[in-house]
Amino acid sequence: MKNIVPEKILWRRDKKGFPTPERKWMKILKPDFIKIVNESKAELSPYFNIDLILKEYDSIVSNPEIKSHFLWKIYNFAKWKKMYGVS
């Protein structure tokens, strides 16, 4: 962002990240998640236990004790692989 964002902002030390509502998104995106993951199952299986993830999906997104952000990452990985034809 150099030469785009002012130096005063670019090098600020008090910048903070912010949480994203991935758990909420994954509840909403469940049908698309299942579709995309099933379509990419062969390519994803070396990295993830897809059958277990699909079986436990509801309990993962509804249990705040379980860090569900990995579902968001799997979803985006599967979408990216499909979009760019990566196998």
PDB file of N, CA, C and O in Angstrom:
ATOM      1  N   MET A   1       0.825  -1.187   0.000  1.00  0.00           N
ATOM      2  CA  MET A   1       0.000   0.000   0.000  1.00  0.00           C
ATOM      3  C   MET A   1       0.875   1.259   0.000  1.00  0.00           C
ATOM      4  O   MET A   1       0.365   2.377   0.072  1.00  0.00           O
ATOM      5  N   LYS A   2       2.193   1.066  -0.081  1.00  0.00           N
ATOM      6  CA  LYS A   2       3.090   2.217  -0.123  1.00  0.00           C
ATOM      7  C   LYS A   2       2.730   3.100  -1.316  1.00  0.00           C
ATOM      8  O   LYS A   2       2.416   2.600  -2.396  1.00  0.00           O
ATOM      9  N   ASN A   3       2.777   4.389  -1.116  1.00  0.00           N
ATOM     10  CA  ASN A   3       2.435   5.409  -2.115  1.00  0.00           C
ATOM     11  C   ASN A   3       0.930   5.467  -2.403  1.00  0.00           C
ATOM     12  O   ASN A   3       0.490   6.225  -3.268  1.00  0.00           O
ATOM     13  N   ILE A   4       0.162   4.683  -1.693  1.00  0.00           N
ATOM     14  CA  ILE A   4      -1.296   4.736  -1.826  1.00  0.00           C
ATOM     15  C   ILE A   4      -1.900   5.248  -0.524  1.00  0.00           C
ATOM     16  O   ILE A   4      -2.714   6.171  -0.517  1.00  0.00           O
ATOM     17  N   VAL A   5      -1.483   4.628   0.575  1.00  0.00           N
ATOM     18  CA  VAL A   5      -1.955   5.022   1.893  1.00  0.00           C
ATOM     19  C   VAL A   5      -0.930   6.001   2.485  1.00  0.00           C
ATOM     20  O   VAL A   5       0.274   5.773   2.374  1.00  0.00           O
ATOM     21  N   PRO A   6      -1.395   7.075   3.104  1.00  0.00           N
ATOM     22  CA  PRO A   6      -0.452   8.022   3.706  1.00  0.00           C
ATOM     23  C   PRO A   6       0.482   7.335   4.707  1.00  0.00           C
ATOM     24  O   PRO A   6       0.063   6.449   5.452  1.00  0.00           O
ATOM     25  N   GLU A   7       1.749   7.753   4.713  1.00  0.00           N
ATOM     26  CA  GLU A   7       2.763   7.166   5.609  1.00  0.00           C
ATOM     27  C   GLU A   7       2.299   7.175   7.064  1.00  0.00           C
ATOM     28  O   GLU A   7       2.544   6.222   7.804  1.00  0.00           O
ATOM     29  N   LYS A   8       1.634   8.248   7.468  1.00  0.00           N
ATOM     30  CA  LYS A   8       1.160   8.385   8.847  1.00  0.00           C
ATOM     31  C   LYS A   8       0.251   7.214   9.238  1.00  0.00           C
ATOM     32  O   LYS A   8       0.285   6.744  10.375  1.00  0.00           O
ATOM     33  N   ILE A   9      -0.550   6.759   8.294  1.00  0.00           N
ATOM     34  CA  ILE A   9      -1.462   5.642   8.543  1.00  0.00           C
ATOM     35  C   ILE A   9      -0.749   4.313   8.314  1.00  0.00           C
ATOM     36  O   ILE A   9      -0.928   3.364   9.077  1.00  0.00           O
ATOM     37  N   LEU A  10       0.050   4.254   7.268  1.00  0.00           N
ATOM     38  CA  LEU A  10       0.729   3.016   6.884  1.00  0.00           C
ATOM     39  C   LEU A  10       1.571   2.433   8.014  1.00  0.00           C
ATOM     40  O   LEU A  10       1.584   1.218   8.207  1.00  0.00           O
ATOM     41  N   TRP A  11       2.257   3.262   8.745  1.00  0.00           N
ATOM     42  CA  TRP A  11       3.178   2.782   9.773  1.00  0.00           C
ATOM     43  C   TRP A  11       2.657   2.945  11.195  1.00  0.00           C
ATOM     44  O   TRP A  11       3.431   2.869  12.149  1.00  0.00           O
ATOM     45  N   ARG A  12       1.344   3.170  11.347  1.00  0.00           N
ATOM     46  CA  ARG A  12       0.759   3.271  12.680  1.00  0.00           C
ATOM     47  C   ARG A  12       0.970   1.973  13.452  1.00  0.00           C
ATOM     48  O   ARG A  12       0.840   0.886  12.889  1.00  0.00           O
ATOM     49  N   ARG A  13       1.289   2.080  14.713  1.00  0.00           N
ATOM     50  CA  ARG A  13       1.510   0.893  15.558  1.00  0.00           C
ATOM     51  C   ARG A  13       0.250   0.472  16.306  1.00  0.00           C
ATOM     52  O   ARG A  13       0.213  -0.608  16.895  1.00  0.00           O
ATOM     53  N   ASP A  14      -0.775   1.307  16.289  1.00  0.00           N
ATOM     54  CA  ASP A  14      -1.978   0.990  17.056  1.00  0.00           C
ATOM     55  C   ASP A  14      -3.073   0.334  16.214  1.00  0.00           C
ATOM     56  O   ASP A  14      -4.220   0.229  16.651  1.00  0.00           O
ATOM     57  N   LYS A  15      -2.717  -0.104  15.012  1.00  0.00           N
ATOM     58  CA  LYS A  15      -3.707  -0.769  14.154  1.00  0.00           C
ATOM     59  C   LYS A  15      -4.084  -2.119  14.772  1.00  0.00           C
ATOM     60  O   LYS A  15      -3.247  -2.798  15.365  1.00  0.00           O
ATOM     61  N   LYS A  16      -5.326  -2.484  14.626  1.00  0.00           N
ATOM     62  CA  LYS A  16      -5.811  -3.747  15.184  1.00  0.00           C
ATOM     63  C   LYS A  16      -6.623  -4.493  14.133  1.00  0.00           C
ATOM     64  O   LYS A  16      -7.294  -3.891  13.295  1.00  0.00           O
ATOM     65  N   GLY A  17      -6.544  -5.791  14.198  1.00  0.00           N
ATOM     66  CA  GLY A  17      -7.394  -6.611  13.349  1.00  0.00           C
ATOM     67  C   GLY A  17      -8.811  -6.593  13.905  1.00  0.00           C
ATOM     68  O   GLY A  17      -9.075  -6.006  14.955  1.00  0.00           O
ATOM     69  N   PHE A  18      -9.692  -7.226  13.205  1.00  0.00           N
ATOM     70  CA  PHE A  18     -11.068  -7.290  13.675  1.00  0.00           C
ATOM     71  C   PHE A  18     -11.621  -8.672  13.383  1.00  0.00           C
ATOM     72  O   PHE A  18     -11.262  -9.295  12.384  1.00  0.00           O
ATOM     73  N   PRO A  19     -12.496  -9.148  14.257  1.00  0.00           N
ATOM     74  CA  PRO A  19     -13.055 -10.486  14.047  1.00  0.00           C
ATOM     75  C   PRO A  19     -14.071 -10.486  12.907  1.00  0.00           C
ATOM     76  O   PRO A  19     -14.743  -9.489  12.644  1.00  0.00           O
ATOM     77  N   THR A  20     -14.157 -11.605  12.258  1.00  0.00           N
ATOM     78  CA  THR A  20     -15.169 -11.778  11.217  1.00  0.00           C
ATOM     79  C   THR A  20     -16.147 -12.856  11.676  1.00  0.00           C
ATOM     80  O   THR A  20     -15.758 -13.772  12.401  1.00  0.00           O
ATOM     81  N   PRO A  21     -17.386 -12.760  11.270  1.00  0.00           N
ATOM     82  CA  PRO A  21     -18.408 -13.715  11.735  1.00  0.00           C
ATOM     83  C   PRO A  21     -18.436 -15.008  10.918  1.00  0.00           C
ATOM     84  O   PRO A  21     -19.462 -15.366  10.339  1.00  0.00           O
ATOM     85  N   GLU A  22     -17.305 -15.699  10.880  1.00  0.00           N
ATOM     86  CA  GLU A  22     -17.212 -16.911  10.058  1.00  0.00           C
ATOM     87  C   GLU A  22     -18.221 -17.979  10.458  1.00  0.00           C
ATOM     88  O   GLU A  22     -18.789 -18.648   9.595  1.00  0.00           O
ATOM     89  N   ARG A  23     -18.450 -18.145  11.755  1.00  0.00           N
ATOM     90  CA  ARG A  23     -19.414 -19.154  12.214  1.00  0.00           C
ATOM     91  C   ARG A  23     -20.801 -18.845  11.653  1.00  0.00           C
ATOM     92  O   ARG A  23     -21.498 -19.740  11.175  1.00  0.00           O
ATOM     93  N   LYS A  24     -21.193 -17.580  11.714  1.00  0.00           N
ATOM     94  CA  LYS A  24     -22.487 -17.155  11.176  1.00  0.00           C
ATOM     95  C   LYS A  24     -22.525 -17.380   9.659  1.00  0.00           C
ATOM     96  O   LYS A  24     -23.517 -17.875   9.125  1.00  0.00           O
ATOM     97  N   TRP A  25     -21.443 -17.014   8.974  1.00  0.00           N
ATOM     98  CA  TRP A  25     -21.390 -17.209   7.523  1.00  0.00           C
ATOM     99  C   TRP A  25     -21.530 -18.686   7.171  1.00  0.00           C
ATOM    100  O   TRP A  25     -22.232 -19.040   6.224  1.00  0.00           O
ATOM    101  N   MET A  26     -20.856 -19.548   7.939  1.00  0.00           N
ATOM    102  CA  MET A  26     -20.889 -20.968   7.617  1.00  0.00           C
ATOM    103  C   MET A  26     -22.267 -21.574   7.858  1.00  0.00           C
ATOM    104  O   MET A  26     -22.641 -22.541   7.194  1.00  0.00           O
ATOM    105  N   LYS A  27     -23.028 -21.018   8.800  1.00  0.00           N
ATOM    106  CA  LYS A  27     -24.405 -21.481   8.981  1.00  0.00           C
ATOM    107  C   LYS A  27     -25.236 -21.117   7.760  1.00  0.00           C
ATOM    108  O   LYS A  27     -26.040 -21.920   7.288  1.00  0.00           O
ATOM    109  N   ILE A  28     -25.044 -19.925   7.260  1.00  0.00           N
ATOM    110  CA  ILE A  28     -25.781 -19.446   6.086  1.00  0.00           C
ATOM    111  C   ILE A  28     -25.342 -20.177   4.818  1.00  0.00           C
ATOM    112  O   ILE A  28     -26.166 -20.499   3.961  1.00  0.00           O
ATOM    113  N   LEU A  29     -24.041 -20.435   4.706  1.00  0.00           N
ATOM    114  CA  LEU A  29     -23.473 -21.014   3.482  1.00  0.00           C
ATOM    115  C   LEU A  29     -23.453 -22.539   3.459  1.00  0.00           C
ATOM    116  O   LEU A  29     -22.847 -23.134   2.568  1.00  0.00           O
ATOM    117  N   LYS A  30     -24.098 -23.168   4.414  1.00  0.00           N
ATOM    118  CA  LYS A  30     -24.059 -24.632   4.499  1.00  0.00           C
ATOM    119  C   LYS A  30     -24.393 -25.320   3.171  1.00  0.00           C
ATOM    120  O   LYS A  30     -23.630 -26.189   2.750  1.00  0.00           O
ATOM    121  N   PRO A  31     -25.495 -24.977   2.489  1.00  0.00           N
ATOM    122  CA  PRO A  31     -25.791 -25.675   1.227  1.00  0.00           C
ATOM    123  C   PRO A  31     -24.685 -25.518   0.181  1.00  0.00           C
ATOM    124  O   PRO A  31     -24.346 -26.477  -0.513  1.00  0.00           O
ATOM    125  N   ASP A  32     -24.130 -24.322   0.067  1.00  0.00           N
ATOM    126  CA  ASP A  32     -23.059 -24.106  -0.905  1.00  0.00           C
ATOM    127  C   ASP A  32     -21.772 -24.801  -0.472  1.00  0.00           C
ATOM    128  O   ASP A  32     -21.047 -25.342  -1.307  1.00  0.00           O
ATOM    129  N   PHE A  33     -21.485 -24.789   0.830  1.00  0.00           N
ATOM    130  CA  PHE A  33     -20.309 -25.484   1.350  1.00  0.00           C
ATOM    131  C   PHE A  33     -20.379 -26.962   0.981  1.00  0.00           C
ATOM    132  O   PHE A  33     -19.417 -27.521   0.454  1.00  0.00           O
ATOM    133  N   ILE A  34     -21.511 -27.587   1.258  1.00  0.00           N
ATOM    134  CA  ILE A  34     -21.674 -29.015   0.976  1.00  0.00           C
ATOM    135  C   ILE A  34     -21.529 -29.287  -0.517  1.00  0.00           C
ATOM    136  O   ILE A  34     -20.872 -30.250  -0.911  1.00  0.00           O
ATOM    137  N   LYS A  35     -22.127 -28.462  -1.333  1.00  0.00           N
ATOM    138  CA  LYS A  35     -22.040 -28.628  -2.793  1.00  0.00           C
ATOM    139  C   LYS A  35     -20.597 -28.513  -3.272  1.00  0.00           C
ATOM    140  O   LYS A  35     -20.102 -29.391  -3.979  1.00  0.00           O
ATOM    141  N   ILE A  36     -19.925 -27.435  -2.889  1.00  0.00           N
ATOM    142  CA  ILE A  36     -18.551 -27.183  -3.335  1.00  0.00           C
ATOM    143  C   ILE A  36     -17.594 -28.252  -2.834  1.00  0.00           C
ATOM    144  O   ILE A  36     -16.745 -28.733  -3.585  1.00  0.00           O
ATOM    145  N   VAL A  37     -17.729 -28.625  -1.564  1.00  0.00           N
ATOM    146  CA  VAL A  37     -16.833 -29.627  -0.989  1.00  0.00           C
ATOM    147  C   VAL A  37     -17.072 -30.991  -1.637  1.00  0.00           C
ATOM    148  O   VAL A  37     -16.115 -31.717  -1.906  1.00  0.00           O
ATOM    149  N   ASN A  38     -18.313 -31.343  -1.889  1.00  0.00           N
ATOM    150  CA  ASN A  38     -18.587 -32.622  -2.560  1.00  0.00           C
ATOM    151  C   ASN A  38     -18.055 -32.628  -3.980  1.00  0.00           C
ATOM    152  O   ASN A  38     -17.529 -33.642  -4.439  1.00  0.00           O
ATOM    153  N   GLU A  39     -18.185 -31.507  -4.685  1.00  0.00           N
ATOM    154  CA  GLU A  39     -17.656 -31.411  -6.053  1.00  0.00           C
ATOM    155  C   GLU A  39     -16.135 -31.515  -6.069  1.00  0.00           C
ATOM    156  O   GLU A  39     -15.555 -31.988  -7.047  1.00  0.00           O
ATOM    157  N   SER A  40     -15.494 -31.081  -5.005  1.00  0.00           N
ATOM    158  CA  SER A  40     -14.028 -31.061  -4.928  1.00  0.00           C
ATOM    159  C   SER A  40     -13.479 -32.153  -4.026  1.00  0.00           C
ATOM    160  O   SER A  40     -12.303 -32.129  -3.661  1.00  0.00           O
ATOM    161  N   LYS A  41     -14.313 -33.097  -3.671  1.00  0.00           N
ATOM    162  CA  LYS A  41     -13.939 -34.117  -2.686  1.00  0.00           C
ATOM    163  C   LYS A  41     -12.646 -34.847  -3.041  1.00  0.00           C
ATOM    164  O   LYS A  41     -11.794 -35.046  -2.174  1.00  0.00           O
ATOM    165  N   ALA A  42     -12.490 -35.241  -4.283  1.00  0.00           N
ATOM    166  CA  ALA A  42     -11.287 -35.982  -4.685  1.00  0.00           C
ATOM    167  C   ALA A  42     -10.025 -35.146  -4.478  1.00  0.00           C
ATOM    168  O   ALA A  42      -8.999 -35.655  -4.028  1.00  0.00           O
ATOM    169  N   GLU A  43     -10.112 -33.857  -4.811  1.00  0.00           N
ATOM    170  CA  GLU A  43      -8.944 -32.987  -4.666  1.00  0.00           C
ATOM    171  C   GLU A  43      -8.685 -32.604  -3.208  1.00  0.00           C
ATOM    172  O   GLU A  43      -7.538 -32.378  -2.821  1.00  0.00           O
ATOM    173  N   LEU A  44      -9.738 -32.530  -2.402  1.00  0.00           N
ATOM    174  CA  LEU A  44      -9.585 -32.106  -1.014  1.00  0.00           C
ATOM    175  C   LEU A  44      -9.226 -33.242  -0.069  1.00  0.00           C
ATOM    176  O   LEU A  44      -8.628 -33.012   0.982  1.00  0.00           O
ATOM    177  N   SER A  45      -9.585 -34.463  -0.436  1.00  0.00           N
ATOM    178  CA  SER A  45      -9.389 -35.608   0.458  1.00  0.00           C
ATOM    179  C   SER A  45      -7.942 -35.833   0.908  1.00  0.00           C
ATOM    180  O   SER A  45      -7.732 -36.287   2.033  1.00  0.00           O
ATOM    181  N   PRO A  46      -6.941 -35.535   0.080  1.00  0.00           N
ATOM    182  CA  PRO A  46      -5.571 -35.694   0.600  1.00  0.00           C
ATOM    183  C   PRO A  46      -5.255 -34.730   1.760  1.00  0.00           C
ATOM    184  O   PRO A  46      -4.335 -34.977   2.539  1.00  0.00           O
ATOM    185  N   TYR A  47      -6.004 -33.658   1.866  1.00  0.00           N
ATOM    186  CA  TYR A  47      -5.740 -32.642   2.880  1.00  0.00           C
ATOM    187  C   TYR A  47      -6.699 -32.696   4.067  1.00  0.00           C
ATOM    188  O   TYR A  47      -6.324 -32.363   5.191  1.00  0.00           O
ATOM    189  N   PHE A  48      -7.937 -33.117   3.813  1.00  0.00           N
ATOM    190  CA  PHE A  48      -8.986 -33.064   4.831  1.00  0.00           C
ATOM    191  C   PHE A  48      -9.804 -34.345   4.836  1.00  0.00           C
ATOM    192  O   PHE A  48      -9.947 -35.005   3.807  1.00  0.00           O
ATOM    193  N   ASN A  49     -10.338 -34.690   6.000  1.00  0.00           N
ATOM    194  CA  ASN A  49     -11.254 -35.821   6.112  1.00  0.00           C
ATOM    195  C   ASN A  49     -12.657 -35.274   5.802  1.00  0.00           C
ATOM    196  O   ASN A  49     -13.406 -34.911   6.709  1.00  0.00           O
ATOM    197  N   ILE A  50     -12.990 -35.222   4.528  1.00  0.00           N
ATOM    198  CA  ILE A  50     -14.224 -34.587   4.061  1.00  0.00           C
ATOM    199  C   ILE A  50     -15.465 -35.274   4.633  1.00  0.00           C
ATOM    200  O   ILE A  50     -16.404 -34.600   5.056  1.00  0.00           O
ATOM    201  N   ASP A  51     -15.478 -36.590   4.648  1.00  0.00           N
ATOM    202  CA  ASP A  51     -16.650 -37.299   5.169  1.00  0.00           C
ATOM    203  C   ASP A  51     -16.919 -36.925   6.628  1.00  0.00           C
ATOM    204  O   ASP A  51     -18.068 -36.712   7.013  1.00  0.00           O
ATOM    205  N   LEU A  52     -15.874 -36.847   7.428  1.00  0.00           N
ATOM    206  CA  LEU A  52     -16.036 -36.480   8.835  1.00  0.00           C
ATOM    207  C   LEU A  52     -16.488 -35.019   8.971  1.00  0.00           C
ATOM    208  O   LEU A  52     -17.356 -34.710   9.787  1.00  0.00           O
ATOM    209  N   ILE A  53     -15.906 -34.140   8.183  1.00  0.00           N
ATOM    210  CA  ILE A  53     -16.282 -32.722   8.231  1.00  0.00           C
ATOM    211  C   ILE A  53     -17.755 -32.554   7.875  1.00  0.00           C
ATOM    212  O   ILE A  53     -18.476 -31.822   8.553  1.00  0.00           O
ATOM    213  N   LEU A  54     -18.203 -33.217   6.827  1.00  0.00           N
ATOM    214  CA  LEU A  54     -19.609 -33.109   6.428  1.00  0.00           C
ATOM    215  C   LEU A  54     -20.526 -33.710   7.493  1.00  0.00           C
ATOM    216  O   LEU A  54     -21.593 -33.169   7.781  1.00  0.00           O
ATOM    217  N   LYS A  55     -20.101 -34.826   8.072  1.00  0.00           N
ATOM    218  CA  LYS A  55     -20.907 -35.486   9.102  1.00  0.00           C
ATOM    219  C   LYS A  55     -21.036 -34.603  10.346  1.00  0.00           C
ATOM    220  O   LYS A  55     -22.098 -34.551  10.967  1.00  0.00           O
ATOM    221  N   GLU A  56     -19.957 -33.914  10.706  1.00  0.00           N
ATOM    222  CA  GLU A  56     -19.927 -33.120  11.932  1.00  0.00           C
ATOM    223  C   GLU A  56     -20.212 -31.634  11.700  1.00  0.00           C
ATOM    224  O   GLU A  56     -20.109 -30.833  12.629  1.00  0.00           O
ATOM    225  N   TYR A  57     -20.564 -31.267  10.486  1.00  0.00           N
ATOM    226  CA  TYR A  57     -20.731 -29.855  10.122  1.00  0.00           C
ATOM    227  C   TYR A  57     -21.631 -29.095  11.095  1.00  0.00           C
ATOM    228  O   TYR A  57     -21.228 -28.061  11.628  1.00  0.00           O
ATOM    229  N   ASP A  58     -22.829 -29.590  11.327  1.00  0.00           N
ATOM    230  CA  ASP A  58     -23.783 -28.883  12.191  1.00  0.00           C
ATOM    231  C   ASP A  58     -23.249 -28.710  13.610  1.00  0.00           C
ATOM    232  O   ASP A  58     -23.389 -27.639  14.202  1.00  0.00           O
ATOM    233  N   SER A  59     -22.644 -29.748  14.152  1.00  0.00           N
ATOM    234  CA  SER A  59     -22.120 -29.632  15.512  1.00  0.00           C
ATOM    235  C   SER A  59     -20.916 -28.695  15.564  1.00  0.00           C
ATOM    236  O   SER A  59     -20.698 -28.023  16.573  1.00  0.00           O
ATOM    237  N   ILE A  60     -20.145 -28.646  14.503  1.00  0.00           N
ATOM    238  CA  ILE A  60     -18.993 -27.736  14.459  1.00  0.00           C
ATOM    239  C   ILE A  60     -19.453 -26.283  14.473  1.00  0.00           C
ATOM    240  O   ILE A  60     -18.938 -25.483  15.255  1.00  0.00           O
ATOM    241  N   VAL A  61     -20.412 -25.930  13.622  1.00  0.00           N
ATOM    242  CA  VAL A  61     -20.838 -24.528  13.537  1.00  0.00           C
ATOM    243  C   VAL A  61     -21.728 -24.102  14.697  1.00  0.00           C
ATOM    244  O   VAL A  61     -21.870 -22.906  14.950  1.00  0.00           O
ATOM    245  N   SER A  62     -22.324 -25.039  15.400  1.00  0.00           N
ATOM    246  CA  SER A  62     -23.206 -24.650  16.496  1.00  0.00           C
ATOM    247  C   SER A  62     -22.526 -24.689  17.867  1.00  0.00           C
ATOM    248  O   SER A  62     -23.094 -24.208  18.848  1.00  0.00           O
ATOM    249  N   ASN A  63     -21.335 -25.246  17.945  1.00  0.00           N
ATOM    250  CA  ASN A  63     -20.633 -25.356  19.220  1.00  0.00           C
ATOM    251  C   ASN A  63     -19.541 -24.285  19.315  1.00  0.00           C
ATOM    252  O   ASN A  63     -18.514 -24.387  18.645  1.00  0.00           O
ATOM    253  N   PRO A  64     -19.763 -23.253  20.149  1.00  0.00           N
ATOM    254  CA  PRO A  64     -18.765 -22.188  20.266  1.00  0.00           C
ATOM    255  C   PRO A  64     -17.430 -22.642  20.856  1.00  0.00           C
ATOM    256  O   PRO A  64     -16.434 -21.925  20.763  1.00  0.00           O
ATOM    257  N   GLU A  65     -17.408 -23.825  21.461  1.00  0.00           N
ATOM    258  CA  GLU A  65     -16.153 -24.368  21.998  1.00  0.00           C
ATOM    259  C   GLU A  65     -15.232 -24.861  20.883  1.00  0.00           C
ATOM    260  O   GLU A  65     -14.021 -24.983  21.073  1.00  0.00           O
ATOM    261  N   ILE A  66     -15.821 -25.143  19.716  1.00  0.00           N
ATOM    262  CA  ILE A  66     -15.039 -25.624  18.573  1.00  0.00           C
ATOM    263  C   ILE A  66     -14.692 -24.434  17.689  1.00  0.00           C
ATOM    264  O   ILE A  66     -15.572 -23.668  17.295  1.00  0.00           O
ATOM    265  N   LYS A  67     -13.437 -24.284  17.384  1.00  0.00           N
ATOM    266  CA  LYS A  67     -13.018 -23.207  16.495  1.00  0.00           C
ATOM    267  C   LYS A  67     -13.406 -23.602  15.069  1.00  0.00           C
ATOM    268  O   LYS A  67     -12.796 -24.484  14.465  1.00  0.00           O
ATOM    269  N   SER A  68     -14.428 -22.934  14.549  1.00  0.00           N
ATOM    270  CA  SER A  68     -14.991 -23.319  13.253  1.00  0.00           C
ATOM    271  C   SER A  68     -14.370 -22.580  12.081  1.00  0.00           C
ATOM    272  O   SER A  68     -14.789 -22.775  10.940  1.00  0.00           O
ATOM    273  N   HIS A  69     -13.372 -21.729  12.340  1.00  0.00           N
ATOM    274  CA  HIS A  69     -12.786 -20.956  11.248  1.00  0.00           C
ATOM    275  C   HIS A  69     -12.166 -21.841  10.166  1.00  0.00           C
ATOM    276  O   HIS A  69     -12.021 -21.402   9.025  1.00  0.00           O
ATOM    277  N   PHE A  70     -11.800 -23.070  10.502  1.00  0.00           N
ATOM    278  CA  PHE A  70     -11.217 -23.948   9.496  1.00  0.00           C
ATOM    279  C   PHE A  70     -12.231 -24.303   8.404  1.00  0.00           C
ATOM    280  O   PHE A  70     -11.841 -24.572   7.268  1.00  0.00           O
ATOM    281  N   LEU A  71     -13.530 -24.307   8.738  1.00  0.00           N
ATOM    282  CA  LEU A  71     -14.546 -24.558   7.704  1.00  0.00           C
ATOM    283  C   LEU A  71     -14.526 -23.447   6.663  1.00  0.00           C
ATOM    284  O   LEU A  71     -14.628 -23.710   5.464  1.00  0.00           O
ATOM    285  N   TRP A  72     -14.396 -22.211   7.120  1.00  0.00           N
ATOM    286  CA  TRP A  72     -14.312 -21.064   6.219  1.00  0.00           C
ATOM    287  C   TRP A  72     -13.096 -21.201   5.303  1.00  0.00           C
ATOM    288  O   TRP A  72     -13.171 -20.889   4.115  1.00  0.00           O
ATOM    289  N   LYS A  73     -11.990 -21.662   5.851  1.00  0.00           N
ATOM    290  CA  LYS A  73     -10.763 -21.839   5.069  1.00  0.00           C
ATOM    291  C   LYS A  73     -10.919 -22.964   4.054  1.00  0.00           C
ATOM    292  O   LYS A  73     -10.478 -22.831   2.913  1.00  0.00           O
ATOM    293  N   ILE A  74     -11.531 -24.052   4.449  1.00  0.00           N
ATOM    294  CA  ILE A  74     -11.769 -25.159   3.519  1.00  0.00           C
ATOM    295  C   ILE A  74     -12.691 -24.700   2.392  1.00  0.00           C
ATOM    296  O   ILE A  74     -12.445 -24.984   1.220  1.00  0.00           O
ATOM    297  N   TYR A  75     -13.741 -23.998   2.757  1.00  0.00           N
ATOM    298  CA  TYR A  75     -14.698 -23.479   1.773  1.00  0.00           C
ATOM    299  C   TYR A  75     -13.995 -22.588   0.756  1.00  0.00           C
ATOM    300  O   TYR A  75     -14.183 -22.754  -0.449  1.00  0.00           O
ATOM    301  N   ASN A  76     -13.196 -21.655   1.229  1.00  0.00           N
ATOM    302  CA  ASN A  76     -12.493 -20.748   0.326  1.00  0.00           C
ATOM    303  C   ASN A  76     -11.436 -21.476  -0.503  1.00  0.00           C
ATOM    304  O   ASN A  76     -11.242 -21.155  -1.675  1.00  0.00           O
ATOM    305  N   PHE A  77     -10.763 -22.436   0.087  1.00  0.00           N
ATOM    306  CA  PHE A  77      -9.788 -23.242  -0.634  1.00  0.00           C
ATOM    307  C   PHE A  77     -10.460 -23.999  -1.774  1.00  0.00           C
ATOM    308  O   PHE A  77      -9.958 -24.011  -2.898  1.00  0.00           O
ATOM    309  N   ALA A  78     -11.597 -24.630  -1.481  1.00  0.00           N
ATOM    310  CA  ALA A  78     -12.340 -25.388  -2.496  1.00  0.00           C
ATOM    311  C   ALA A  78     -12.838 -24.453  -3.607  1.00  0.00           C
ATOM    312  O   ALA A  78     -12.751 -24.790  -4.788  1.00  0.00           O
ATOM    313  N   LYS A  79     -13.356 -23.283  -3.227  1.00  0.00           N
ATOM    314  CA  LYS A  79     -13.834 -22.315  -4.225  1.00  0.00           C
ATOM    315  C   LYS A  79     -12.672 -21.839  -5.096  1.00  0.00           C
ATOM    316  O   LYS A  79     -12.809 -21.744  -6.316  1.00  0.00           O
ATOM    317  N   TRP A  80     -11.537 -21.543  -4.479  1.00  0.00           N
ATOM    318  CA  TRP A  80     -10.353 -21.080  -5.195  1.00  0.00           C
ATOM    319  C   TRP A  80      -9.865 -22.146  -6.181  1.00  0.00           C
ATOM    320  O   TRP A  80      -9.581 -21.848  -7.341  1.00  0.00           O
ATOM    321  N   LYS A  81      -9.772 -23.396  -5.703  1.00  0.00           N
ATOM    322  CA  LYS A  81      -9.319 -24.496  -6.570  1.00  0.00           C
ATOM    323  C   LYS A  81     -10.241 -24.621  -7.785  1.00  0.00           C
ATOM    324  O   LYS A  81      -9.779 -24.803  -8.911  1.00  0.00           O
ATOM    325  N   LYS A  82     -11.535 -24.523  -7.544  1.00  0.00           N
ATOM    326  CA  LYS A  82     -12.501 -24.648  -8.639  1.00  0.00           C
ATOM    327  C   LYS A  82     -12.412 -23.458  -9.588  1.00  0.00           C
ATOM    328  O   LYS A  82     -12.398 -23.631 -10.807  1.00  0.00           O
ATOM    329  N   MET A  83     -12.352 -22.263  -9.037  1.00  0.00           N
ATOM    330  CA  MET A  83     -12.326 -21.048  -9.842  1.00  0.00           C
ATOM    331  C   MET A  83     -11.106 -20.998 -10.764  1.00  0.00           C
ATOM    332  O   MET A  83     -11.208 -20.575 -11.915  1.00  0.00           O
ATOM    333  N   TYR A  84      -9.963 -21.428 -10.255  1.00  0.00           N
ATOM    334  CA  TYR A  84      -8.721 -21.338 -11.028  1.00  0.00           C
ATOM    335  C   TYR A  84      -8.269 -22.672 -11.629  1.00  0.00           C
ATOM    336  O   TYR A  84      -7.184 -22.761 -12.205  1.00  0.00           O
ATOM    337  N   GLY A  85      -9.085 -23.685 -11.497  1.00  0.00           N
ATOM    338  CA  GLY A  85      -8.773 -24.975 -12.119  1.00  0.00           C
ATOM    339  C   GLY A  85      -7.522 -25.622 -11.552  1.00  0.00           C
ATOM    340  O   GLY A  85      -6.807 -26.318 -12.273  1.00  0.00           O
ATOM    341  N   VAL A  86      -7.248 -25.405 -10.278  1.00  0.00           N
ATOM    342  CA  VAL A  86      -6.078 -25.979  -9.634  1.00  0.00           C
ATOM    343  C   VAL A  86      -6.440 -27.378  -9.143  1.00  0.00           C
ATOM    344  O   VAL A  86      -7.473 -27.581  -8.504  1.00  0.00           O
ATOM    345  N   SER A  87      -5.569 -28.336  -9.455  1.00  0.00           N
ATOM    346  CA  SER A  87      -5.834 -29.699  -8.957  1.00  0.00           C
ATOM    347  C   SER A  87      -4.598 -30.265  -8.313  1.00  0.00           C
ATOM    348  O   SER A  87      -4.617 -31.399  -7.833  1.00  0.00           O
TER     349      SER A  87
END
